[in-house]
């Protein structure tokens, strides 16, 4: 009789532990991917079509600050530069590595910027410089599509025609990135969230250029994290998104 009682107590303990293990303990990951398309919306010519590098430290802060409604961290401007490549006398292009580490990371040589936050009072053309959030119910990803248009007359001081032989000109762009708002427009504390380097593209008076910059924020399932002695982390992820692109001007992922 005592043995039966002991067995019943053990069985109850096992059932209790089983119930405890059923408690929610969700762990998910977030993946951010970026893609740019630089093109002429009048002729349809695609000039650059490629992925970019994500600055994960700055992006994690931006996501946290945005979710916590801290009035900082959201995308505010697109920065352009001319320091991402070198071109030798034979035309061979050498590409530098995108800056995606260090909280103070910047473009190699920023020469221009434009506000793309369509809620900003300094954005004077919100129909062509804006951000859209695109989501389809049931998908585990959401796209932010950032559109930036460099009109014929901008930037001030550009050459008349796109036939320069000087690849280090201020408006011969070979790098760009998205930067977060940290309190000041084009401020030194604004954080670089993404960085992409491409072959030199001249902006001149005779051409209009549009940049479609898509950030895909994707939830990952089956995310397990184990830490040993605080130094080693192992992750396993299973993507839940499809491989198709969002509608509109962004390219396939």
Backbone as a ProteinNet text record, in pm:
[ID]
protein_1_A
[PRIMARY]
XXXXXXXXXXXXXXXXXXXXXXXXXXXXXXXXXXXXXXXXXXXXXXXXXXXXXXXXXXXXXXXXXXXXXXXXXXXXXXXXXXXXXXXXXXXXXXXXXXXXXXXXXXXXXXXXXXXXXXXXXXXXXXXXXXXXXXXXXXXXXXXXXXXXXXXXXXXXXXXXXXXXXXXXXXXXXXXXXXXXXXXXXXXXXXXXXXXXXXXXXXXXXXXXXXXXXXXXXXXXXXXXXXXXXXXXXXXXXXXXXXXXXXXXXXXXX
[TERTIARY]
83.1	0	86.4	189.9	281.1	352.6	386.6	454.2	364.8	236.2	140.9	128.2	124.8	113.3	236.1	352.6	476.7	478.4	430.6	425.4	330.7	216.8	120.5	180.8	256.3	319.5	422.7	499.6	598.7	531.5	420.7	348.4	293.8	243.1	189.8	299.4	416.9	529.7	570.7	571.1	604	502.4	373.8	268.4	279.9	315.1	330.8	445.5	556.3	669.8	634.3	554.5	512.5	428.7	337.5	255.6	341	442.9	531.2	607.7	649	723.7	638.6	505	416.1	393.9	444	424.9	496.2	438	501.7	642.4	733	871.2	923.6	850	881.6	1014.7	1092.6	1215.7	1218.3	1226.5	1226.6	1342.1	1381.1	1486.6	1429.9	1505.2	1466.6	1581.6	1549.1	1648.1	1612.1	1711.9	1690.9	1773.5	1708.1	1776.6	1750.7	1848	1832.3	1864.3	1796.9	1818.5	1795.9	1881.3	1861.4	1847.6	1767.5	1760.8	1774.3	1878.9	1898	1862.9	1770.9	1723.6	1673.5	1654.8	1599.6	1451.6	1361.4	1218.3	1159.7	1231.6	1180.1	1218.7	1343.3	1386.8	1367.3	1357.4	1345.8	1479.7	1589.8	1722.7	1755	1794.1	1837	1988.1	2036.2	2179	2248.7	2185.6	2238.5	2123.7	2149.7	2047.7	2119.8	2123.4	2201.9	2157.8	2205.5	2180	2279	2254.3	2343.6	2382.3	2471.8	2514	2430	2396.8	2321.6	2417.7	2405.3	2481.7	2395.2	2421.8	2329.8	2328.3	2440.3	2440	2349.2	2371.7	2289.2	2144.2	2122.8	1985.7	1912	1981.4	1915.7	1873	1958.4	1921.6	1804.4	1806.2	1698.7	1565.2	1565.3	1442.2	1390.9	1481.8	1441.7	1387	1456.3	1410.8	1278.3	1260.6	1134.3	1019.6	1041.9	937.3	902.4	1003.5	982.3	933.2	910.4	859.4	948.3	1078.5	1175.6	1207.6	1132.3	1143.1	1275.8	1353.4	1476.6	1482.1	1576.4	1598.8	1532.6	1432.7	1363.2	1444.8	1421.5	1493.3	1455.2	1555.9	1529.1	1587.2	1705.1	1770.5	1850.5	1874.8	1960.7	2088.1	2201.4	2329.8	2401.3	2466.5	2538.2	2686	2773.2	2915.4	2991.7	3121.1	3205.2	3334.2	3334.4	3457.4	3458.2	3362	3349.7	3434.8	3488.9	3567.3	3688.5	3779.2	3887.2	3889.4	3920.2	3924.9	4064	4135.7	4271.3	4267.1	4381.8	4389.9	4339.3	4331.1	4280.3	4130.4	4069.6	3926.5	3887.8	3986.7	3956.9	3907.9	3793.5	3731.4	3764.5	3811.2	3834.2	3730.1	3657.3	3548.9	3594.4	3566	3595	3484.5	3514.3	3417.4	3317.5	3188.9	3089.5	3118.2	3089.6	3109.2	2985.6	3000.2	2886.1	2919.3	3028.4	3064	3106.4	3092.6	3126.9	3010.6	2969	2848.4	2863.2	2986.3	3010.5	3041.7	3007.2	3035.5	2968.3	3034.8	2982.3	3013.2	2964.7	3012	3160.1	3230	3371.9	3392.9	3306.3	3316.8	3180	3100.2	2966.8	2976.4	2905.1	2907.6	2767.8	2664.8	2528.3	2433.6	2318	2214.3	2078.8	1976.4	1841	1746.5	1655.6	1557.3	1453.6	1430.7	1331.1	1215.3	1222.8	1113.2	999.5	887.9	779.6	696.7	732.8	670.1	752.7	868.3	957	917.3	921.9	888.1	993	1111.7	1218.5	1213.8	1123.4	1104.8	1008.2	1059.9	980.2	910.1	933.3	868	834.6	728.5	694.4	631.9	599.8	544.8	654.7	776.5	887.5	1002.7	993.2	1091.6	1011.7	1001.7	905.2	940.2	863.3	874.8	736.6	728.4	604.4	627.8	529.7	534.8	439.9	493	414.2	412	291.5	276.5	155.5	169.8	59.2	23.6	-104.9	-149.7	-106	-52.3	-7.3	142.1	205.1	350.5	422.9	539.4	619.2	726.5	703.7	796.4	718.7	781.9	724.9	834.1	798.9	895.6	878.3	990.3	993	1055	978.9	1028.3	1057.3	1184.3	1229.1	1253.7	1186.6	1204	1272.3	1378	1450.1	1472.6	1434.2	1447.3	1541.4	1641.7	1732.3	1688.2	1624	1567	1677.3	1638.1	1736.3	1825.2	1766	1840.9	1914.4	1917.2	1987.7	2084.8	2194.5	2240	2288.1	2288.9	2343.7	2493.3	2539.1	2681.7	2722.4	2625.4	2657.6	2695.9	2759.9	2798.6	2674.7	2690.3	2577.4	2544.9	2649	2627.2	2698.1	2646.5	2702.7	2813.8	2918.4	3030.5	3165	3164.7	3287.6	3391.6	3516.5	3626.7	3690.8	3632.9	3682.1	3587.9	3631.9	3545.1	3543.1	3620	3619.6	3539.7	3458.7	3375.3	3273.1	3232.1	3139.7	3010.4	2966.6	2837.4	2851	2967.3	2985	2976.5	2856	2830.3	2869.2	2928.2	2957.4	2925.4	2857.7	2815.2	2694.9	2607.7	2498	2450.7	2375.7	2326.2	2206.7	2130.4	2019.1	2067.6	2024.9	2067.3	1945.3	1961.1	1851.5	1851.2	1735.6	1720.5	1764.1	1859.5	1904.7	1899.1	1815.6	1794.8	1829.7	1911.3	1954.9	1959.4	1909.6	1916.4	2061.2	2097.8	2234.6	2336.7	2294.9	2382.5	2488.5	2593.6	2704.9	2666.2	2558.2	2516	2414.7	2365.9	2273.4	2345.5	2282.5	2350.4	2330.8	2439.6	2435.8	2371.3	2260.2	2186.3	2221.2	2249.8	2284.3	2394.5	2463.5	2570.6	2583.9	2584	2601.1	2702.1	2787.5	2891.3	2869.8	2883	2853.4	2945.1	2939.8	3023.3	2983.3	3077.1	3046.6	2931	2840.7	2724	2723.1	2731.2	2732.9	2591.5	2566.6	2441.4	2472.7	2402.8	2426.1	2292.5	2300.2	2179.4	2089.3	2146.7	2068.8	2001	2010.2	1947.4	1877.5	1765.8	1689.4	1713.4	1738.4	1769	1675.3	1624.7	1541.6	1606.6	1607.5	1660	1544.9	1522.3	1425.2	1504.2	1491.3	1570.9	1474.2	1479.8	1385.7	1454.3	1397.1	1440.6	1333.2	1371.3	1277.4	1307.4	1209.1	1220.9	1141.7	1211.9	1155.8	1168.2	1058.6	1061.2	1109	1190.9	1242.7	1189.2	1149.7	1098.5	1202.4	1172.9	1264.7	1401	1397.1	1521.8	1562.5	1675	1723.8	1858.1	1871.6	1997.5	2051	2173.9	2238.2	2368.8	2394	2517.3	2599.3	2725.3	2815.5	2921.8	2931.2	3028.3	3021.6	2905.7	2883.9	2958.3	3019.4	3099.7	3054.6	2996.4	2963.2	2813.1	2768.9	2626.6	2602.5	2507.4	2472.4	2327.9	2300.7	2164	2123.8	1997.7	1939.8	1813.2	1801.6	1685.8	1619.8	1489.7	1413.3	1333.1	1355.2	1285.4	1141.3	1052.4	911.5	860.8	950.9	905	916.1	849.1	863	975.6	1009.5	1121.6	1076.6	949.1	901.9	919.2	925	941.9	808.1	812	691	653.4	528.5	484.1	547.4	550	605.9	742.7	827	952.5	1067.6	1048.9	1159.7	1184.8	1309.7	1345.8	1332.9	1345.5	1326.5	1432.5	1392.5	1487.1	1537.9
-120.8	0	125.6	124.8	240.3	258.1	144.1	150.2	214.4	176.8	233.4	384.2	424.7	568.7	643	582.7	644	656.8	549	551.5	658.9	674	776.6	916.7	937.3	1067.2	1096	993.8	1011.5	1043.8	973.4	997	1139	1187.7	1322.4	1425.9	1397.6	1489.2	1497.9	1383.1	1380.7	1460.3	1444.3	1517.5	1667.7	1706	1848	1909.4	1833	1881.8	1891.7	1794.2	1797.1	1920.1	1952.7	2072.8	2198	2199.7	2315.4	2336.1	2222.7	2232.5	2283.3	2274.7	2320.1	2470.4	2536.8	2681.1	2749.9	2858.4	2928.4	2975.2	2949.3	2994.4	3029.1	3119.8	3152.3	3225.5	3182.4	3251.8	3266.6	3388.2	3410.9	3501.7	3493.6	3579.7	3678.9	3784.2	3883.7	3898.4	3882.8	3899.7	4023.8	4103.6	4222.4	4208.8	4224	4219.1	4349.5	4392.7	4516.6	4498.8	4576.2	4570	4708.5	4748.9	4878.9	4862.3	4950.8	4965.3	5113	5147.9	5285	5286.7	5374.2	5371.1	5507.5	5519	5638.8	5612.4	5674.7	5645.1	5692.5	5775.1	5821.8	5727.5	5682.1	5590.3	5444.3	5418.8	5281	5212.4	5280.3	5220.9	5190.7	5066.9	5026.5	5039.9	5120.6	5151.5	5060.4	5039.2	4950.8	4866.7	4737.8	4646.7	4542.7	4563.7	4473.8	4480.9	4386.3	4385	4475.9	4497.5	4582.4	4515	4579.9	4531.7	4599.8	4524.5	4575.5	4598	4711.9	4737.4	4687.2	4564.5	4499	4562.5	4614.2	4680.7	4803.4	4890.3	5010.7	4977.6	4873.3	4834.3	4783	4709.1	4657.7	4772.1	4874.2	4991.6	5065.4	5077.5	5147.6	5076.7	4943.9	4868.5	4882.3	4872.8	4883.6	5021.8	5125.6	5262.2	5291.9	5240	5261.8	5190.2	5064.5	4989.1	5050.6	5108.4	5169.7	5314.4	5362.3	5497.6	5603	5591.1	5682.7	5802.8	5821.4	5934.1	5938.4	5832	5820.6	5681.9	5663.8	5530.4	5506.5	5584.8	5560.2	5615.4	5560.2	5603.5	5747.6	5830.2	5971.2	6020.3	5972.5	6026.7	5920.9	5947.9	5864.8	5944.3	5884.5	5952.2	5897.7	5987.3	5951.4	5988.6	5908.2	5937.2	5891.6	5924.7	5890.1	5819.8	5760	5698.9	5547.9	5484.9	5339.7	5261.7	5329.9	5260.1	5343.3	5277.8	5347.2	5292.3	5380.7	5340.7	5373.9	5272	5298.8	5348.3	5376	5437.5	5346.1	5217.2	5123.8	5098.5	5162.2	5146.1	5035.4	4969.9	4862.9	4924.2	4875.1	4928.7	4838.7	4898.8	4826.5	4871.8	4774.4	4804.9	4786.3	4884.4	4871.3	4790.6	4746.9	4670.2	4764.2	4734.9	4820.7	4832.8	4948.9	4972.9	4923.2	4812.2	4754	4716.5	4771.6	4748.7	4880.7	4888.2	5010.2	5106.6	5148	5231.3	5366.1	5409.8	5539.6	5525.5	5412	5388.1	5493.6	5529.7	5627.4	5580	5654.2	5632.5	5666.3	5616.6	5648.1	5796.6	5855.8	5999.7	6052.8	6094.1	6144.4	6282	6298	6426.4	6486.8	6409.6	6459.1	6374.1	6428.7	6351.3	6407.4	6326.7	6372.9	6310.4	6391.5	6343.5	6258.4	6136.8	6046.8	6019.3	6076.1	6062.7	6154.6	6096.7	6179.5	6243.8	6220.2	6291.1	6412.1	6430.6	6540.2	6669.5	6779.3	6910	6957.3	6898.3	6939.4	6863.4	6767.6	6693.9	6773.6	6832.1	6922.6	6853.1	6725.3	6651.8	6511.2	6502.4	6375.5	6273.9	6315.4	6220.2	6139	6193.5	6124.4	6091.4	6135.4	6101	6057.1	5927.1	5875.9	5733.8	5684.4	5546.1	5483.8	5360	5284.2	5153.5	5112.6	4982.8	4888.8	4778.2	4683.1	4547.2	4497.8	4368.4	4296.2	4166.8	4081.7	3990	3988.2	3907.2	3761.8	3707.4	3568.6	3553.5	3651.6	3645.8	3683.9	3626.9	3655.5	3760.1	3840.6	3948.7	4072	4186.9	4315.1	4396.9	4464.4	4544.3	4693.4	4760.5	4906.8	4947.6	5017.8	5061.6	5211.2	5244.2	5383.3	5433	5541.9	5600.5	5736.2	5756.3	5882.9	5923.8	6045.6	6093.8	6213.1	6202.4	6314.1	6376.5	6492.1	6557.6	6616.3	6666.1	6718.5	6825.8	6915	7028.6	7003.6	6881.4	6852.8	6735.5	6742.7	6846	6973	7080.9	7205.7	7190.5	7237	7229.5	7110.7	7029	6911.6	6951.1	6858.1	6880.5	6877.7	6933.8	6941.2	6805.1	6724.1	6595.3	6482.9	6362.1	6246.7	6182.1	6261.1	6210.3	6241.6	6253.1	6288.5	6176.8	6216.9	6120.7	6127.9	6212.7	6226.1	6149.4	6032.6	5946	5983	6087	6130	6259.2	6295.6	6414.2	6398	6508.1	6502.8	6430.6	6439.2	6381.6	6264.2	6200.2	6069.7	5968.4	5921.3	5841	5694.8	5634.3	5491.5	5424.2	5496	5439	5517.7	5447.9	5516.5	5431.8	5494.8	5424.6	5495.7	5422.3	5478.7	5513.8	5629.1	5673.8	5702.7	5678.5	5698.1	5839.9	5879.9	6009	5995	6077.6	6076.6	6216.2	6303.4	6434.8	6552.6	6529.9	6639.5	6591.7	6673.9	6638.2	6632.5	6519.9	6496.7	6516.3	6488.1	6508	6400	6432.1	6337.5	6216.6	6229.1	6115.3	6026.8	6068.5	5983.8	5856.2	5743.1	5615.3	5556.5	5501.7	5433.3	5296	5273	5146.8	5047.3	5099.2	5013.8	5082.3	5003.5	5059.2	4971.7	5033	4958.8	5033.1	4955.8	5010.9	4955.5	5041.5	5001.3	5078	5043.9	5113	5260.5	5350.6	5493.9	5530.9	5613.8	5662	5814.2	5880.8	6026.9	6083.3	6177.4	6254	6386.6	6413.7	6535	6598.5	6718.4	6795	6727.9	6643.5	6584.7	6453.5	6412.3	6284.9	6294.1	6226.7	6212.9	6071.6	6058.7	5927.9	5901.2	5779.6	5736.2	5615.9	5616.9	5504	5440.3	5312	5233	5141.4	5167	5095.4	5015.6	4883.8	4797.3	4728	4743.1	4668.5	4566.2	4441.7	4335.5	4291.7	4306.9	4265.6	4136.9	4032.2	3898	3826.4	3769.1	3688.6	3548.7	3493.3	3358.4	3271.7	3148.9	3056.7	2950.4	2865.6	2759.4	2816.4	2928.4	2996.4	2951.1	2882.7	2833.4	2896.5	2947	3011.3	2948.7	2905.5	2850.3	2921.8	2961.9	3034.1	2955.1	2934.3	2862.9	2959.5	2974.7	3063	3205.7	3240.9	3378.4	3418.9	3322.7	3361.8	3296	3175.6	3102.3	3098	3134.5	3133.3	3050	2957.9	2875.7	2901.3	2926.9	2953.9	2861.9	2823	2747.8	2818.6	2850.8	2924.9	2855.6	2872.3	2825.3	2941.8	2978.6	3093.5	3058	3154.8	3132.4	3217.5	3290.8	3376.7	3303.2	3358.6	3305.4	3375.9	3328.4	3388.8	3495.2	3522.5	3621.2	3760.5	3858	3996.8	4060	4176.5	4252.2	4319.5	4362.4	4430.1	4567.6	4626	4759.3	4752.8	4849.2	4866.7	4788.4	4721.8	4646.9	4519.1	4473.1	4353.8	4231.2	4114.1	3988.2	3967.5	3898.8	3861.7	3722.4
0	0	0	85.4	89.4	-42.9	-106.9	-236.2	-341.9	-338.9	-435.1	-415.8	-291.1	-261.8	-312.6	-296.3	-341.1	-494	-559	-705.8	-756.1	-684.7	-724.5	-710.9	-603.7	-581.1	-690.4	-729.7	-835.9	-968.3	-995.8	-1119.3	-1124.8	-1010.5	-1003	-1025.5	-970.7	-988.2	-1135.3	-1204	-1346.3	-1425.8	-1392.4	-1463.8	-1440.9	-1317.7	-1287	-1369.7	-1377.4	-1455.6	-1602.9	-1649.9	-1789	-1818.3	-1725.3	-1742.5	-1742.6	-1655.2	-1645.8	-1776.1	-1838.3	-1962.9	-2078.5	-2064.1	-2169.8	-2167.1	-2063.1	-2053.8	-2170.2	-2223.2	-2335.8	-2302	-2392.7	-2378.2	-2517.2	-2583.9	-2722	-2732.5	-2828	-2861.3	-3013.1	-3057.7	-3201.7	-3239	-3362.4	-3413.3	-3512.9	-3537.6	-3637	-3735.8	-3861.9	-3967.6	-4048.8	-4081.9	-4163.9	-4290.2	-4405	-4533.5	-4607.3	-4684.7	-4759.2	-4905.9	-4988.1	-5132	-5190.8	-5285.8	-5350.8	-5501.9	-5556.2	-5702.1	-5732.7	-5808.2	-5854.6	-6002.8	-6039.6	-6177.4	-6222.7	-6352.8	-6414	-6439.9	-6365	-6380.4	-6513.1	-6587.5	-6716.3	-6830.4	-6829.5	-6934.6	-6895.9	-6764.9	-6716.1	-6698	-6727.9	-6714.6	-6568.1	-6541.7	-6407.2	-6401	-6306.3	-6296.9	-6197	-6082.9	-5978.4	-5925.3	-5902.2	-5850.5	-5764.6	-5633.3	-5548.1	-5402.8	-5323.3	-5179.5	-5107.4	-4978.5	-4900.9	-4769.6	-4697	-4565.5	-4457.2	-4353.2	-4238.5	-4123.1	-4058.1	-3936	-3819.7	-3774.9	-3682.6	-3543.9	-3499	-3367.3	-3370.4	-3468.5	-3477.8	-3509.2	-3590.4	-3624.2	-3501.3	-3414.4	-3293.3	-3202.2	-3191.9	-3113	-3175.6	-3307.4	-3377.5	-3357.2	-3368.9	-3349.9	-3206.8	-3109.9	-2969.6	-2937.2	-2982.7	-2955.3	-3023.7	-3145.1	-3215.3	-3144.9	-3103.7	-3034.3	-2899.4	-2834.6	-2703.6	-2712.6	-2834.9	-2857.7	-2792.2	-2817.5	-2757.4	-2847.2	-2954	-3046.6	-3121.9	-3116.8	-3195.1	-3256	-3347.1	-3402.9	-3537.2	-3571.7	-3697.8	-3815.2	-3933.2	-4053.4	-4085	-4110.3	-4136.1	-4267.5	-4301.9	-4420.5	-4494.7	-4621.5	-4704	-4730.8	-4701.3	-4717.9	-4841.1	-4915.1	-5036.6	-5020.2	-5079.1	-5069.7	-5191.7	-5195.4	-5310.1	-5267.8	-5149	-5098.7	-5097.4	-5164.1	-5155.1	-5253.5	-5354.3	-5456.3	-5497.5	-5566	-5636.9	-5779.1	-5874.7	-6015.4	-6068.4	-6118.5	-6167.9	-6312.4	-6368.6	-6501.2	-6612.4	-6585.2	-6686.3	-6670.2	-6569	-6548.3	-6453.1	-6391.4	-6296.2	-6165.4	-6117.2	-5995.9	-5876.7	-5768.9	-5643.6	-5543.2	-5486.7	-5395.4	-5250.8	-5166.7	-5024.6	-4955.9	-4834	-4756.5	-4689.8	-4695	-4628.2	-4478.6	-4423.9	-4280.7	-4204	-4135.7	-4064.7	-3921	-3868.1	-3727.9	-3665.2	-3534.3	-3461.9	-3460.7	-3341.4	-3330.5	-3398.5	-3421.8	-3487	-3636.2	-3694.6	-3836.3	-3923.6	-4032	-4127.1	-4269	-4367.3	-4503	-4507.6	-4607.5	-4619.9	-4644.7	-4728	-4752.8	-4796.5	-4700	-4732.3	-4797.2	-4909.1	-4980.4	-4997	-4963.4	-4983.1	-4898	-4868.2	-4800.1	-4838.7	-4816.9	-4842.6	-4740.7	-4688.2	-4591	-4662.7	-4611.3	-4670.5	-4575.5	-4455.7	-4359.6	-4403.1	-4449.3	-4500.7	-4390.2	-4264.5	-4152.6	-4108.9	-4170	-4131.4	-4201.6	-4127.2	-4183.8	-4283.4	-4280.7	-4373.2	-4504.9	-4514.6	-4639.5	-4726.8	-4833	-4916.8	-5032.7	-5050	-5158.7	-5109.5	-5030.5	-4965.5	-5061	-5182.1	-5278.3	-5345.5	-5346.3	-5412.8	-5318.3	-5195.3	-5091.7	-4969.6	-4951.9	-4854.7	-4812.7	-4715.1	-4671.1	-4668.7	-4714.9	-4711.7	-4637.4	-4558.9	-4492.2	-4566.7	-4613.5	-4691.6	-4623	-4599.5	-4533	-4590.3	-4610.8	-4653.2	-4538.2	-4501	-4387.3	-4403.5	-4297.1	-4297.7	-4318.4	-4380.5	-4399.4	-4271.2	-4251.2	-4131.7	-4160.2	-4261.2	-4290.8	-4332.4	-4313.9	-4352.3	-4418.7	-4526.4	-4599.9	-4571.1	-4554.3	-4554.4	-4687.5	-4769.7	-4899.6	-4890.5	-4899.3	-4890.9	-5033.3	-5069.5	-5201.8	-5188.4	-5265.7	-5266.8	-5411.8	-5445.8	-5583	-5587.6	-5672.6	-5700.3	-5831.3	-5822.3	-5939.5	-6027.6	-6141.9	-6237.4	-6174.2	-6096.4	-6043.4	-5914.7	-5868.1	-5742.4	-5760.2	-5686.2	-5592.1	-5663.9	-5590.6	-5643.3	-5667.1	-5784.6	-5814.8	-5898.2	-5943.7	-6023.4	-6165.9	-6236.8	-6376	-6466.1	-6585.6	-6678.6	-6739.8	-6769.5	-6835.6	-6759.9	-6775.9	-6705.3	-6788.3	-6817.1	-6896.3	-6831.5	-6699.5	-6630.6	-6639.4	-6634.8	-6623.8	-6486	-6400.2	-6262.3	-6170.1	-6126.8	-6047.7	-5899.5	-5862.3	-5723	-5704.1	-5802.8	-5788.9	-5677.9	-5618.2	-5504.5	-5536.6	-5661.6	-5696.7	-5793	-5787.8	-5850.7	-5737.4	-5714.4	-5595.3	-5617.5	-5512.6	-5515.3	-5381.9	-5295.3	-5167.3	-5116.7	-5046.6	-4979.8	-4862.1	-4774.7	-4657	-4597.7	-4519.2	-4444.4	-4304.6	-4255.3	-4122.5	-4036.2	-3907.3	-3813.4	-3758.4	-3710.6	-3644.3	-3499.5	-3458.4	-3319.4	-3260.1	-3317.1	-3258.3	-3346.9	-3451.8	-3538.3	-3682.7	-3774	-3915.4	-3961.8	-4023.3	-4070.8	-3959	-3837.3	-3721.9	-3710.7	-3640.3	-3624.8	-3541	-3462.5	-3379.6	-3450.7	-3566.8	-3642.2	-3683.8	-3661	-3676	-3815.6	-3867.6	-3996.1	-3976.8	-4042.9	-4028.9	-4139.3	-4258	-4371.2	-4451.6	-4530.6	-4614.9	-4737.7	-4853	-4977.4	-5064.1	-5130.6	-5217.6	-5358	-5458.5	-5595.9	-5690.6	-5818.1	-5915.9	-5923.1	-5953.1	-5952.1	-6044.9	-5991.9	-6066.4	-6056.4	-6170.2	-6168.4	-6169.9	-6079.2	-6083.5	-6151.2	-6260.5	-6337.9	-6374.5	-6428.1	-6459	-6562.3	-6647	-6755	-6717.5	-6591.5	-6554.9	-6419.7	-6412.9	-6289.4	-6237.5	-6108.6	-6050.3	-5933.2	-5928.2	-5815.1	-5748.6	-5617	-5539.7	-5465.2	-5489.9	-5414.3	-5321.8	-5193.8	-5093.7	-5007.5	-5019.2	-4948.1	-4831.1	-4713.7	-4594.8	-4561.6	-4558.7	-4520.5	-4377.3	-4290.7	-4150.6	-4136	-4100.8	-4107.4	-3973.1	-3927.4	-3804.5	-3838.3	-3749.8	-3767.1	-3654.9	-3687.8	-3587.4	-3557.3	-3457.2	-3414.2	-3381.1	-3309.3	-3273.3	-3134.2	-3123	-2994.9	-2966	-2846.1	-2810	-2682.5	-2685.8	-2567	-2546.9	-2425	-2395.6	-2294.1	-2324.9	-2236.5	-2186.6	-2057.3	-1990.4	-2042.4	-2097.2	-2140.4	-2266.2	-2335.3	-2452.1	-2581.1	-2573.7	-2695	-2714.5	-2833.2	-2862.8	-2988.2	-2979.8	-3094.4	-3129.4	-3257.3	-3298.2	-3411.5	-3411	-3520.4	-3562.3	-3691.2	-3736.4	-3853.1	-3860.9	-3974.9	-4027	-4150.6	-4207.5	-4236.3	-4213.4	-4239.2	-4354	-4420.3	-4529.2	-4661.6	-4762.9	-4896.5	-4967.5	-5083.7	-5155.6	-5253.7	-5262.6	-5358.1	-5304	-5393.9	-5353	-5328.3	-5261.4	-5241.2	-5371.9	-5380	-5500.5	-5508.3	-5625.1	-5638.4	-5704.4	-5666.7	-5737.8	-5679.9	-5566.8	-5508	-5586.7	-5583.5	-5659.2	-5572.1	-5634	-5563.7	-5458.3	-5354.5	-5249	-5272.7
[MASK]
+++++++++++++++++++++++++++++++++++++++++++++++++++++++++++++++++++++++++++++++++++++++++++++++++++++++++++++++++++++++++++++++++++++++++++++++++++++++++++++++++++++++++++++++++++++++++++++++++++++++++++++++++++++++++++++++++++++++++++++++++++++++++++++

